[in-house]
Amino acid sequence: MTEMNQDDARVQALRGVVERVTAWQETAPEGTTREELDKALHEAGVTLTEEQQELVTDQISRQEEVDVDQLADHSGEGGPA
C-alpha cells in the first residue's frame, strides 16, 4: 500500500466533496448549494477560504466543472485535509 501525502489526501477529499455536492445539488438554489458544501467540507475535514467556497458554490450552481487540482494547489489558503 502506498503512503498518501497530505496534498494527495486534500485533493482526494476535495474531489469527493465536489462530487457529492454536484450530484446532490444540480438543480438546487445557490443558498442550498452553499449549505451542502459547508456540511460536506466539515465532514471531510477540509477547509477553504471564503473566496474559494464562493467560487465552488458558483461553479456548481452553474453546472460548471470545478478544477479540484487547482483548488488544492492553493492549500496555504485553506486548511489541510
C-alpha angles and dihedrals in degrees: 000000000000121000115245116220122218094259092053091047090051092051092048093048093047091048090053092048093050093046092049095049094042093052094045099041109036092126101021123116116263095253090056091047090054092049091051091046091052091049093047093048091050093049091048092048093237128129131201130188118259089254092052091049091050091049094050092045091051093047093049092046090053090045090241123148115263113222098224094178091056091045091052092047088071092060092141088065095055134030131277126271 
